[in-house]
Amino acid sequence: MGNMDPIYIEKLKQFDTGEVNHLYEEELRLIDLIKRGNIDKLTQELDKGELSFPFLTKDELKNYSYMLVSATAVICRASIDAGSEPTKCILLSDYFLREIGDMKSEKEGKALIRRIVLTYAKMNKDTLMCSQKNALVIRAKKYISEHLFERISLADVANNMNISKEHLSRCFSQEMRSTVNQYILACKIDVAKSLLSTTNREIREISDLLCFISSSYFCKLFSRLVGITPKRYRLSAAEQPN
């Protein structure tokens, strides 16, 4: 065919053999589902059938292997773009490439492409959920730090963030290994320690500033969390060399 553009050469070959390649838009739609970890929709799409692709070699198994290798590379890079850890994505790719190399039939290949798609999608879904939890916890901690001199609770934080107490509590506990109320009290005690060691404010005044229900409750809580009374903590801080 002389110096004909290779794109035209391939287009003519596929026309002569009646082969049909999938549309780029179809590929983008599936990749988007994988990146977002939409397992249910992906399962439906896989149940319908796979994307069409041309026969690049007379060996059908080898041809299917080419398609799987190409798909794995695209899915791996898309998952990295989606925020999943690059090392994990590439290790998964290497694992599946070995599986492709050991493939004995097209039937195995069809099962394998399903595993590849759903495995990466599940990882991307977990990554997205973790990212959302992290963002939520960061917002909660910021609100708490800005309202330590007020009487605040789990309900106050959740209402400010316009989410349910249950959802905030679950995400916060998973991320911080602490309840929201425990975190609030710990932050208030940290502020109290700073006020005790750097100011002459009375213990009752510090208790009032941090909105504890009473000075006695503040002292009891401080002793339990710090190991010594507020008075003893102040004396110990004063004894420390500058």
NORWO-V748340 format. One record per backbone hydrogen bond with DSSP energy under -0.5 kcal/mol. NH is the residue of the N-H (numbers start at 1). CO is the residue of the C=O. Records with the same first field share a line. If there is no record, write none. Layout:
BEGIN
NH: CO, CO
END
This chain:
BEGIN
4: 1
8: 5
9: 5
10: 6
11: 7
12: 8
13: 9
14: 10
15: 11
16: 12
17: 13
18: 14, 15
19: 14
22: 52
27: 23
28: 24
29: 25
30: 26
31: 27
32: 28
33: 29
34: 30
35: 31
36: 32
37: 33, 34
38: 33
39: 37
42: 38
43: 39
44: 40
45: 41
46: 42
47: 43
48: 44
49: 45
56: 54
60: 58
63: 59
64: 60
65: 61
66: 62
67: 63
68: 64
69: 65
70: 66
71: 67
72: 68
73: 69
74: 70
75: 71
76: 72
77: 73
78: 74
79: 75
80: 76
81: 77
82: 78
83: 80
84: 79
89: 85
90: 86
91: 87
92: 88
93: 89
94: 90
95: 91
96: 92
97: 93
98: 94
99: 95
100: 96
101: 97
102: 98
103: 100
109: 105
110: 106
111: 107
112: 108
113: 109
114: 110
115: 111
116: 112
117: 113
118: 114
119: 115
120: 116
121: 117
122: 118
123: 119
124: 120
125: 121
126: 122
127: 123
128: 124
129: 125
130: 126
131: 127
132: 128
133: 129
134: 130
135: 131
136: 132
137: 133
138: 134
139: 135
140: 136
141: 137
142: 138
143: 139
144: 140
145: 141
146: 142
147: 143, 144
148: 145
150: 147
152: 150
157: 153
158: 154
159: 155
160: 156
161: 157
162: 158, 159
163: 158
168: 164
169: 165
170: 166
171: 167
172: 168
173: 169
174: 170
175: 171
176: 172
177: 173
183: 179
184: 180
185: 181
186: 182
187: 183
188: 184
189: 185
190: 186
191: 187
192: 188
193: 189
194: 190
195: 191
196: 192
197: 193
198: 194
199: 195
206: 202
207: 203
208: 204
209: 205
210: 206
211: 208
212: 207
218: 214
219: 215
220: 216
221: 217
222: 218
223: 219
224: 220
225: 221
226: 222
227: 222, 223
233: 229
234: 230
235: 231
236: 232
237: 233
238: 234
239: 235
240: 236, 237
END
